[in-house]
Amino acid sequence: MSTAVRHLDSPRAWLMWGLGLFAYVVAVMQRTSFGVASVQATDRFSAGASLVSLSVVVQLLTYSAMQVPVGVLADRFGSRTVIGCGAVLMFLGQLDLALSTNVVSAIVARVLVGAGDAMTFAAVLRLIPAWFSPGRIAVLNQLTAMAGQAGQVLSSFPLAAILATAGWQPAFVSAASLSGIAAVLIFAVLRNAPPGRSAHRSPADVSALQHVRNVVRIPASLLGFWIHWMCSSWIVTFAMMWGYPFMTKGLGYPQPVAAAMFTLMVIAGIPFGPILGILSRRAPLQRTNLALFVSAMVAVPWVAILLWPGAAPVWLLAVLMIGMAACGPGGSLGFDVARASNPLQQIGAATGFVIVGGFFGGMLSVLSIGITLDALGGYTPDAFRWAMATQFIFWGIGVVGAYVTRRRARRLDRARGVRYRTLGATVRRELSNWLVQWRIFSNPDQLPPADEALELVVEDGRTVRIPAVLPGINGELTAIDTAANEAAPEWWRSRVDEYLCLVATPELEIGSIEIRCRDSADVLAVRAEILSALAEREAGLSFEVTPWARTRPSGV
């Protein structure tokens, strides 16, 4: 086994992910820190709502504008350099904000924070395919996005408490120190890839502009952009600027209740990350519909809150927080879509492009709310009611953009052999899977046969039959196979030969194999058979073995 393969999913891999996650948690704290201080900022800088919100708008504009360039830098120089430099910029920005006494200085500070923040998340996500096997990537993407929101708790409680007791300067100096610690750890310990494995950097002869063009011309990249816009703009608007003022001034809640709502949003997100990661992997062709459902979990309670006579009750706001919690990993579905169609050497730029969606949509929403508040007389309940309603304009733009772009992406996938089913058929498949698992449990001697199979012709002219192909990673497809019941080692040796032929035929665009077994007990046995066959041939193969799920070639 090669050194690089031995380090995949190893304790060292988890350490690398943990370091990247720590940097991202700190970045989220710096990103949202101005939100908890927005009311104090109005007094400190003697400015109105629209002028104070301009600081956050500029921060978001910087963050959005830098995402694609930062992705190109990560593809060119690696995650370690980019994440470390981002932490240094946030350290300088928060230190500047601690000393700021006017809006201009505060805007410069938020530009530095926005730039440093932009250099973190996409670069952390880029670490995951280098250190982990393909089957873990979707869930780890979701866990990263979800766990990173712990930074919101750091700004809602410790930072808000320091701000209330010690004042502006100690609060932001404390925040700056965390980014300083993150920078030291990243430069000292983090590595881009395991020893012996390429970090998949972009070729030096490809210009930055061409690198970006290669990403944007892929419809799946645009689809990921709109999915992120559709889900994440809700959170950007609420967490980065208007959540605290809306709860304390618009609804009249005390500060501890507002802080508790943000904490609820973070805690409620804990189960959503893994759940949406698993659903994204089981039904990759329904990611847009899944994102729409998740974003509606925010839209519906917002309608109820804005139409409620008087101040909405706390329980209704809690429902909104749960919807917000789901929208965090919901936006990450856009990364799964883009990752499936972009080669790994441009995944940093693709991830950055997707991130632009949610933050650009959020920036427009933040600005529109500030302008509306000033036009209607400031921080009053009625003004907030109308101002927060402007979010629906930008959500609608995201929904339309996602479904228009999805048509283009699906046309290309169908040409590559991916077969789509309707949303209803996919839901019925997942529900029926529970019944199928019961039948397997009650009659373990028989694996349900596939109704049909795809017949793929490999380089030597042979035909290999498999149940289906799905979007995989690195711009390639994943071939889905079902394990034969109690197959002999000879059968597996022959089947592994066919797998190797599939991935060795460039025209098929297959990069990995997923073998589905009848139950979890068979997973280890099948994996051992495949590894033994590969060892005999001294060959490598990207593959996953998972418990069986009902798969039809007419669309998975």
ZATIKOL-236741 format. One record per residue (C-alpha): chain; x, y, z. Coordinates in steps of 0.05 Angstrom, whole numbers. Layout:
% ZATIKOL-236741
+------+--------+--------+--------+
! zase !      X !      Y !      Z !
+------+--------+--------+--------+
!    A !      X !      Y !      Z !
...
+------+--------+--------+--------+
% end
This chain:
% ZATIKOL-236741
+------+--------+--------+--------+
! zase !      X !      Y !      Z !
+------+--------+--------+--------+
!    A !      0 !      0 !      0 !
!    A !     28 !     68 !    -19 !
!    A !     45 !    121 !     33 !
!    A !     -9 !    167 !      7 !
!    A !    -64 !    114 !     12 !
!    A !    -41 !     95 !     82 !
!    A !    -51 !    167 !    105 !
!    A !   -122 !    171 !     76 !
!    A !   -173 !    173 !    134 !
!    A !   -116 !    166 !    183 !
!    A !   -110 !    201 !    251 !
!    A !    -64 !    251 !    216 !
!    A !   -118 !    264 !    165 !
!    A !   -167 !    280 !    221 !
!    A !   -115 !    327 !    252 !
!    A !   -108 !    364 !    186 !
!    A !   -183 !    371 !    181 !
!    A !   -187 !    393 !    254 !
!    A !   -136 !    448 !    242 !
!    A !   -173 !    473 !    181 !
!    A !   -239 !    470 !    219 !
!    A !   -210 !    511 !    277 !
!    A !   -188 !    564 !    227 !
!    A !   -257 !    565 !    197 !
!    A !   -292 !    570 !    266 !
!    A !   -249 !    631 !    282 !
!    A !   -264 !    660 !    213 !
!    A !   -340 !    653 !    225 !
!    A !   -332 !    688 !    292 !
!    A !   -295 !    746 !    259 !
!    A !   -346 !    748 !    202 !
!    A !   -406 !    754 !    249 !
!    A !   -373 !    796 !    303 !
!    A !   -398 !    862 !    275 !
!    A !   -469 !    836 !    277 !
!    A !   -470 !    833 !    353 !
!    A !   -439 !    902 !    356 !
!    A !   -481 !    937 !    303 !
!    A !   -524 !    976 !    354 !
!    A !   -461 !    999 !    392 !
!    A !   -429 !   1016 !    325 !
!    A !   -486 !   1065 !    310 !
!    A !   -468 !   1104 !    374 !
!    A !   -392 !   1096 !    368 !
!    A !   -389 !   1121 !    297 !
!    A !   -449 !   1169 !    302 !
!    A !   -479 !   1139 !    239 !
!    A !   -548 !   1116 !    214 !
!    A !   -569 !   1045 !    197 !
!    A !   -552 !   1048 !    124 !
!    A !   -483 !   1077 !    137 !
!    A !   -467 !   1025 !    190 !
!    A !   -493 !    969 !    146 !
!    A !   -446 !    995 !     92 !
!    A !   -388 !    967 !    133 !
!    A !   -418 !    898 !    128 !
!    A !   -437 !    907 !     55 !
!    A !   -365 !    925 !     39 !
!    A !   -342 !    865 !     79 !
!    A !   -389 !    819 !     41 !
!    A !   -370 !    851 !    -26 !
!    A !   -297 !    839 !    -10 !
!    A !   -312 !    767 !     11 !
!    A !   -353 !    753 !    -52 !
!    A !   -304 !    788 !    -99 !
!    A !   -245 !    749 !    -72 !
!    A !   -275 !    680 !    -73 !
!    A !   -256 !    661 !   -143 !
!    A !   -186 !    692 !   -140 !
!    A !   -175 !    658 !    -74 !
!    A !   -197 !    592 !   -104 !
!    A !   -147 !    602 !   -160 !
!    A !    -93 !    617 !   -108 !
!    A !   -111 !    554 !    -68 !
!    A !   -107 !    513 !   -132 !
!    A !    -40 !    543 !   -148 !
!    A !     -6 !    548 !    -80 !
!    A !    -44 !    500 !    -35 !
!    A !    -91 !    508 !     25 !
!    A !    -38 !    519 !     78 !
!    A !    -11 !    584 !     50 !
!    A !    -80 !    612 !     35 !
!    A !   -112 !    594 !    102 !
!    A !    -52 !    621 !    141 !
!    A !    -51 !    687 !    103 !
!    A !   -126 !    694 !    114 !
!    A !   -117 !    687 !    189 !
!    A !    -64 !    741 !    188 !
!    A !   -110 !    789 !    150 !
!    A !   -167 !    777 !    200 !
!    A !   -119 !    789 !    258 !
!    A !   -100 !    857 !    228 !
!    A !   -173 !    874 !    211 !
!    A !   -200 !    861 !    280 !
!    A !   -142 !    899 !    312 !
!    A !   -158 !    958 !    266 !
!    A !   -232 !    955 !    285 !
!    A !   -214 !    955 !    359 !
!    A !   -179 !   1022 !    349 !
!    A !   -229 !   1051 !    299 !
!    A !   -267 !   1115 !    318 !
!    A !   -299 !   1131 !    251 !
!    A !   -337 !   1095 !    196 !
!    A !   -280 !   1100 !    145 !
!    A !   -231 !   1064 !    191 !
!    A !   -285 !   1012 !    207 !
!    A !   -297 !    999 !    133 !
!    A !   -222 !    988 !    122 !
!    A !   -222 !    939 !    181 !
!    A !   -281 !    900 !    152 !
!    A !   -248 !    897 !     84 !
!    A !   -188 !    862 !    117 !
!    A !   -235 !    815 !    155 !
!    A !   -274 !    800 !     92 !
!    A !   -210 !    786 !     53 !
!    A !   -183 !    740 !    107 !
!    A !   -250 !    705 !    115 !
!    A !   -254 !    694 !     39 !
!    A !   -188 !    656 !     43 !
!    A !   -212 !    604 !     92 !
!    A !   -273 !    561 !     76 !
!    A !   -258 !    542 !      4 !
!    A !   -186 !    526 !     22 !
!    A !   -209 !    482 !     80 !
!    A !   -257 !    444 !     35 !
!    A !   -200 !    434 !    -14 !
!    A !   -162 !    395 !     40 !
!    A !   -216 !    342 !     46 !
!    A !   -208 !    306 !    -21 !
!    A !   -132 !    303 !    -10 !
!    A !   -136 !    271 !     59 !
!    A !   -201 !    229 !     57 !
!    A !   -231 !    174 !     14 !
!    A !   -288 !    193 !    -34 !
!    A !   -343 !    162 !      9 !
!    A !   -330 !    212 !     65 !
!    A !   -323 !    276 !     25 !
!    A !   -397 !    297 !     21 !
!    A !   -410 !    285 !     95 !
!    A !   -345 !    320 !    116 !
!    A !   -363 !    380 !     72 !
!    A !   -428 !    385 !    110 !
!    A !   -395 !    374 !    178 !
!    A !   -344 !    429 !    162 !
!    A !   -399 !    479 !    144 !
!    A !   -441 !    459 !    204 !
!    A !   -386 !    456 !    257 !
!    A !   -357 !    522 !    232 !
!    A !   -420 !    556 !    256 !
!    A !   -394 !    548 !    327 !
!    A !   -360 !    614 !    310 !
!    A !   -429 !    645 !    313 !
!    A !   -434 !    621 !    386 !
!    A !   -367 !    653 !    401 !
!    A !   -391 !    720 !    375 !
!    A !   -461 !    714 !    407 !
!    A !   -438 !    698 !    477 !
!    A !   -364 !    709 !    496 !
!    A !   -353 !    767 !    448 !
!    A !   -421 !    799 !    463 !
!    A !   -407 !    791 !    538 !
!    A !   -339 !    824 !    533 !
!    A !   -369 !    879 !    490 !
!    A !   -423 !    892 !    543 !
!    A !   -377 !    890 !    604 !
!    A !   -307 !    912 !    581 !
!    A !   -324 !    953 !    520 !
!    A !   -308 !    958 !    447 !
!    A !   -232 !    956 !    447 !
!    A !   -222 !    895 !    493 !
!    A !   -275 !    856 !    455 !
!    A !   -243 !    864 !    387 !
!    A !   -171 !    856 !    412 !
!    A !   -193 !    789 !    441 !
!    A !   -224 !    770 !    375 !
!    A !   -160 !    789 !    338 !
!    A !   -118 !    745 !    384 !
!    A !   -155 !    682 !    363 !
!    A !   -138 !    694 !    290 !
!    A !    -65 !    704 !    310 !
!    A !    -66 !    636 !    344 !
!    A !    -98 !    604 !    283 !
!    A !    -45 !    633 !    237 !
!    A !     12 !    604 !    279 !
!    A !    -20 !    534 !    281 !
!    A !    -35 !    533 !    206 !
!    A !     35 !    553 !    184 !
!    A !     68 !    507 !    235 !
!    A !     27 !    443 !    229 !
!    A !    -21 !    441 !    170 !
!    A !     -1 !    404 !    105 !
!    A !    -36 !    406 !     38 !
!    A !    -35 !    331 !     24 !
!    A !     -7 !    266 !     52 !
!    A !     65 !    248 !     38 !
!    A !     72 !    217 !    -31 !
!    A !      6 !    246 !    -57 !
!    A !      0 !    303 !   -105 !
!    A !    -36 !    364 !    -79 !
!    A !    -69 !    371 !   -149 !
!    A !    -46 !    441 !   -162 !
!    A !    -67 !    476 !   -225 !
!    A !    -15 !    477 !   -282 !
!    A !     30 !    538 !   -281 !
!    A !     19 !    549 !   -355 !
!    A !    -56 !    560 !   -346 !
!    A !    -71 !    633 !   -334 !
!    A !   -116 !    655 !   -276 !
!    A !   -168 !    681 !   -325 !
!    A !   -170 !    616 !   -364 !
!    A !   -174 !    578 !   -298 !
!    A !   -236 !    617 !   -279 !
!    A !   -266 !    609 !   -349 !
!    A !   -257 !    533 !   -344 !
!    A !   -299 !    534 !   -280 !
!    A !   -354 !    581 !   -303 !
!    A !   -367 !    546 !   -369 !
!    A !   -387 !    483 !   -332 !
!    A !   -463 !    487 !   -319 !
!    A !   -456 !    449 !   -253 !
!    A !   -413 !    506 !   -226 !
!    A !   -468 !    556 !   -241 !
!    A !   -519 !    510 !   -211 !
!    A !   -478 !    505 !   -147 !
!    A !   -474 !    582 !   -146 !
!    A !   -550 !    589 !   -148 !
!    A !   -562 !    533 !    -97 !
!    A !   -515 !    570 !    -49 !
!    A !   -551 !    636 !    -63 !
!    A !   -619 !    604 !    -51 !
!    A !   -600 !    575 !     17 !
!    A !   -543 !    616 !     46 !
!    A !   -566 !    687 !     32 !
!    A !   -618 !    678 !     88 !
!    A !   -563 !    663 !    139 !
!    A !   -515 !    717 !    114 !
!    A !   -568 !    770 !    122 !
!    A !   -590 !    747 !    191 !
!    A !   -524 !    727 !    223 !
!    A !   -478 !    780 !    195 !
!    A !   -520 !    843 !    205 !
!    A !   -594 !    845 !    217 !
!    A !   -611 !    786 !    263 !
!    A !   -591 !    820 !    328 !
!    A !   -623 !    888 !    312 !
!    A !   -686 !    854 !    287 !
!    A !   -695 !    812 !    351 !
!    A !   -676 !    867 !    400 !
!    A !   -705 !    929 !    366 !
!    A !   -757 !    900 !    318 !
!    A !   -786 !    848 !    365 !
!    A !   -765 !    877 !    432 !
!    A !   -730 !    815 !    458 !
!    A !   -675 !    824 !    510 !
!    A !   -603 !    811 !    490 !
!    A !   -598 !    742 !    526 !
!    A !   -658 !    717 !    486 !
!    A !   -627 !    741 !    421 !
!    A !   -562 !    707 !    439 !
!    A !   -599 !    643 !    456 !
!    A !   -633 !    643 !    388 !
!    A !   -565 !    645 !    353 !
!    A !   -541 !    588 !    398 !
!    A !   -603 !    548 !    380 !
!    A !   -587 !    559 !    307 !
!    A !   -518 !    529 !    316 !
!    A !   -542 !    470 !    359 !
!    A !   -600 !    454 !    313 !
!    A !   -551 !    450 !    255 !
!    A !   -514 !    391 !    286 !
!    A !   -560 !    337 !    258 !
!    A !   -574 !    372 !    192 !
!    A !   -502 !    369 !    168 !
!    A !   -495 !    293 !    168 !
!    A !   -567 !    282 !    146 !
!    A !   -562 !    327 !     85 !
!    A !   -493 !    299 !     70 !
!    A !   -521 !    228 !     69 !
!    A !   -582 !    250 !     27 !
!    A !   -535 !    286 !    -21 !
!    A !   -496 !    222 !    -31 !
!    A !   -557 !    177 !    -37 !
!    A !   -595 !    221 !    -84 !
!    A !   -544 !    265 !   -120 !
!    A !   -591 !    278 !   -178 !
!    A !   -642 !    312 !   -132 !
!    A !   -596 !    362 !    -98 !
!    A !   -631 !    423 !   -127 !
!    A !   -699 !    399 !   -102 !
!    A !   -669 !    384 !    -34 !
!    A !   -639 !    454 !    -31 !
!    A !   -707 !    485 !    -49 !
!    A !   -741 !    446 !      7 !
!    A !   -688 !    467 !     57 !
!    A !   -692 !    540 !     37 !
!    A !   -768 !    538 !     44 !
!    A !   -757 !    519 !    117 !
!    A !   -735 !    592 !    126 !
!    A !   -783 !    624 !     77 !
!    A !   -846 !    596 !    110 !
!    A !   -832 !    617 !    183 !
!    A !   -808 !    685 !    157 !
!    A !   -876 !    696 !    125 !
!    A !   -910 !    677 !    191 !
!    A !   -865 !    723 !    232 !
!    A !   -875 !    783 !    186 !
!    A !   -951 !    773 !    183 !
!    A !   -959 !    760 !    258 !
!    A !   -998 !    816 !    292 !
!    A !   -950 !    849 !    340 !
!    A !   -884 !    816 !    361 !
!    A !   -879 !    743 !    339 !
!    A !   -874 !    694 !    397 !
!    A !   -807 !    663 !    416 !
!    A !   -828 !    593 !    394 !
!    A !   -840 !    618 !    323 !
!    A !   -772 !    651 !    322 !
!    A !   -743 !    585 !    345 !
!    A !   -775 !    551 !    285 !
!    A !   -741 !    603 !    241 !
!    A !   -674 !    587 !    275 !
!    A !   -683 !    513 !    260 !
!    A !   -696 !    530 !    187 !
!    A !   -634 !    574 !    186 !
!    A !   -594 !    517 !    216 !
!    A !   -616 !    472 !    158 !
!    A !   -598 !    525 !    107 !
!    A !   -525 !    523 !    127 !
!    A !   -513 !    452 !    102 !
!    A !   -567 !    464 !     49 !
!    A !   -521 !    515 !     17 !
!    A !   -464 !    464 !     19 !
!    A !   -504 !    421 !    -30 !
!    A !   -478 !    471 !    -82 !
!    A !   -407 !    448 !    -67 !
!    A !   -427 !    376 !    -79 !
!    A !   -457 !    395 !   -146 !
!    A !   -395 !    434 !   -168 !
!    A !   -346 !    382 !   -142 !
!    A !   -379 !    327 !   -183 !
!    A !   -364 !    362 !   -249 !
!    A !   -299 !    400 !   -238 !
!    A !   -230 !    367 !   -240 !
!    A !   -193 !    369 !   -174 !
!    A !   -140 !    418 !   -198 !
!    A !   -194 !    471 !   -205 !
!    A !   -238 !    451 !   -146 !
!    A !   -214 !    511 !   -104 !
!    A !   -237 !    561 !   -157 !
!    A !   -302 !    523 !   -166 !
!    A !   -316 !    523 !    -91 !
!    A !   -300 !    597 !    -88 !
!    A !   -347 !    611 !   -145 !
!    A !   -404 !    574 !   -109 !
!    A !   -391 !    613 !    -45 !
!    A !   -400 !    678 !    -83 !
!    A !   -473 !    660 !    -94 !
!    A !   -496 !    661 !    -22 !
!    A !   -454 !    719 !      0 !
!    A !   -469 !    763 !    -60 !
!    A !   -544 !    750 !    -51 !
!    A !   -536 !    764 !     24 !
!    A !   -498 !    828 !     10 !
!    A !   -554 !    854 !    -34 !
!    A !   -605 !    835 !     19 !
!    A !   -566 !    869 !     76 !
!    A !   -560 !    933 !     36 !
!    A !   -634 !    933 !     16 !
!    A !   -655 !    924 !     89 !
!    A !   -611 !    982 !    112 !
!    A !   -638 !   1028 !     58 !
!    A !   -710 !   1008 !     74 !
!    A !   -700 !   1020 !    149 !
!    A !   -673 !   1090 !    137 !
!    A !   -729 !   1106 !     88 !
!    A !   -782 !   1084 !    139 !
!    A !   -754 !   1120 !    200 !
!    A !   -702 !   1074 !    231 !
!    A !   -704 !   1016 !    280 !
!    A !   -779 !   1011 !    291 !
!    A !   -822 !    947 !    290 !
!    A !   -861 !    969 !    228 !
!    A !   -799 !    990 !    191 !
!    A !   -766 !    923 !    206 !
!    A !   -827 !    886 !    182 !
!    A !   -823 !    917 !    113 !
!    A !   -747 !    917 !    110 !
!    A !   -740 !    843 !    126 !
!    A !   -793 !    826 !     74 !
!    A !   -745 !    850 !     19 !
!    A !   -706 !    785 !     29 !
!    A !   -758 !    747 !    -11 !
!    A !   -739 !    785 !    -74 !
!    A !   -669 !    756 !    -72 !
!    A !   -692 !    687 !    -52 !
!    A !   -737 !    686 !   -113 !
!    A !   -679 !    705 !   -158 !
!    A !   -639 !    646 !   -130 !
!    A !   -695 !    596 !   -141 !
!    A !   -706 !    617 !   -213 !
!    A !   -631 !    617 !   -227 !
!    A !   -623 !    547 !   -198 !
!    A !   -677 !    514 !   -239 !
!    A !   -659 !    549 !   -304 !
!    A !   -586 !    527 !   -296 !
!    A !   -606 !    456 !   -276 !
!    A !   -636 !    444 !   -345 !
!    A !   -568 !    457 !   -377 !
!    A !   -531 !    414 !   -328 !
!    A !   -579 !    356 !   -337 !
!    A !   -572 !    357 !   -413 !
!    A !   -497 !    347 !   -406 !
!    A !   -505 !    292 !   -354 !
!    A !   -554 !    254 !   -397 !
!    A !   -505 !    256 !   -455 !
!    A !   -454 !    222 !   -408 !
!    A !   -501 !    166 !   -390 !
!    A !   -532 !    192 !   -326 !
!    A !   -606 !    175 !   -323 !
!    A !   -654 !    219 !   -284 !
!    A !   -717 !    201 !   -248 !
!    A !   -771 !    247 !   -222 !
!    A !   -770 !    273 !   -151 !
!    A !   -831 !    230 !   -135 !
!    A !   -797 !    168 !   -161 !
!    A !   -735 !    183 !   -119 !
!    A !   -777 !    193 !    -56 !
!    A !   -814 !    128 !    -69 !
!    A !   -747 !     93 !    -78 !
!    A !   -722 !    116 !    -11 !
!    A !   -787 !     97 !     24 !
!    A !   -788 !     29 !     -9 !
!    A !   -716 !     18 !     12 !
!    A !   -740 !      7 !     84 !
!    A !   -786 !    -48 !     59 !
!    A !   -730 !    -78 !     17 !
!    A !   -684 !    -79 !     77 !
!    A !   -737 !   -116 !    116 !
!    A !   -744 !   -168 !     61 !
!    A !   -668 !   -177 !     60 !
!    A !   -669 !   -186 !    135 !
!    A !   -725 !   -238 !    132 !
!    A !   -696 !   -274 !     71 !
!    A !   -620 !   -262 !     72 !
!    A !   -604 !   -314 !     19 !
!    A !   -626 !   -271 !    -39 !
!    A !   -606 !   -202 !    -63 !
!    A !   -660 !   -165 !   -103 !
!    A !   -638 !   -165 !   -176 !
!    A !   -632 !   -102 !   -217 !
!    A !   -687 !    -94 !   -268 !
!    A !   -638 !    -75 !   -323 !
!    A !   -565 !    -59 !   -332 !
!    A !   -524 !    -10 !   -371 !
!    A !   -477 !    -43 !   -421 !
!    A !   -411 !     -5 !   -425 !
!    A !   -359 !    -22 !   -477 !
!    A !   -287 !    -19 !   -451 !
!    A !   -222 !    -10 !   -489 !
!    A !   -212 !    -83 !   -509 !
!    A !   -282 !    -87 !   -538 !
!    A !   -313 !   -126 !   -480 !
!    A !   -381 !   -106 !   -453 !
!    A !   -387 !    -94 !   -377 !
!    A !   -456 !    -93 !   -346 !
!    A !   -470 !    -47 !   -287 !
!    A !   -535 !    -22 !   -257 !
!    A !   -522 !     53 !   -263 !
!    A !   -474 !    112 !   -265 !
!    A !   -477 !    174 !   -222 !
!    A !   -439 !    240 !   -218 !
!    A !   -376 !    226 !   -176 !
!    A !   -319 !    274 !   -160 !
!    A !   -263 !    307 !   -199 !
!    A !   -309 !    316 !   -259 !
!    A !   -317 !    240 !   -268 !
!    A !   -373 !    190 !   -260 !
!    A !   -382 !    135 !   -208 !
!    A !   -403 !     66 !   -233 !
!    A !   -454 !     33 !   -186 !
!    A !   -451 !    -43 !   -178 !
!    A !   -488 !    -93 !   -133 !
!    A !   -449 !   -148 !    -99 !
!    A !   -465 !   -219 !   -119 !
!    A !   -492 !   -263 !    -63 !
!    A !   -435 !   -303 !    -31 !
!    A !   -391 !   -297 !    -92 !
!    A !   -327 !   -338 !    -95 !
!    A !   -259 !   -304 !    -96 !
!    A !   -252 !   -323 !   -170 !
!    A !   -316 !   -285 !   -186 !
!    A !   -288 !   -223 !   -151 !
!    A !   -221 !   -228 !   -187 !
!    A !   -259 !   -227 !   -253 !
!    A !   -304 !   -170 !   -231 !
!    A !   -245 !   -128 !   -207 !
!    A !   -213 !   -137 !   -275 !
!    A !   -277 !   -107 !   -305 !
!    A !   -275 !    -50 !   -255 !
!    A !   -203 !    -34 !   -275 !
!    A !   -224 !    -35 !   -348 !
!    A !   -281 !     13 !   -334 !
!    A !   -236 !     65 !   -301 !
!    A !   -181 !     55 !   -354 !
!    A !   -228 !     72 !   -412 !
!    A !   -225 !    149 !   -420 !
!    A !   -287 !    153 !   -462 !
!    A !   -330 !    126 !   -405 !
!    A !   -307 !    182 !   -358 !
!    A !   -312 !    134 !   -298 !
!    A !   -265 !    150 !   -241 !
!    A !   -290 !    106 !   -184 !
!    A !   -333 !     45 !   -168 !
!    A !   -386 !     39 !   -114 !
!    A !   -406 !    -32 !    -95 !
!    A !   -471 !    -40 !    -55 !
!    A !   -481 !   -100 !    -11 !
!    A !   -544 !   -130 !     18 !
!    A !   -527 !   -109 !     90 !
!    A !   -471 !    -78 !    131 !
!    A !   -445 !   -147 !    152 !
!    A !   -425 !   -161 !     79 !
!    A !   -389 !    -95 !     70 !
!    A !   -324 !   -117 !    104 !
!    A !   -324 !   -184 !     68 !
!    A !   -333 !   -153 !     -1 !
!    A !   -282 !   -100 !     14 !
!    A !   -231 !   -153 !     34 !
!    A !   -244 !   -192 !    -31 !
!    A !   -233 !   -130 !    -73 !
!    A !   -170 !   -110 !    -37 !
!    A !   -143 !   -181 !    -44 !
!    A !   -157 !   -181 !   -119 !
!    A !   -124 !   -113 !   -126 !
!    A !    -63 !   -136 !    -86 !
!    A !    -54 !   -196 !   -132 !
!    A !    -52 !   -149 !   -192 !
!    A !    -12 !    -95 !   -156 !
!    A !    -65 !    -47 !   -181 !
!    A !    -99 !     13 !   -150 !
!    A !   -173 !     29 !   -154 !
!    A !   -217 !     84 !   -124 !
!    A !   -276 !     46 !    -96 !
!    A !   -327 !     46 !    -39 !
!    A !   -368 !    -12 !    -10 !
!    A !   -434 !      8 !     22 !
!    A !   -497 !    -26 !     47 !
!    A !   -546 !    -40 !     -9 !
!    A !   -596 !     13 !    -30 !
!    A !   -646 !      3 !    -84 !
!    A !   -615 !     25 !   -149 !
!    A !   -648 !     27 !   -217 !
!    A !   -611 !     44 !   -280 !
!    A !   -668 !     88 !   -303 !
!    A !   -644 !    140 !   -253 !
!    A !   -614 !    136 !   -184 !
+------+--------+--------+--------+
% end
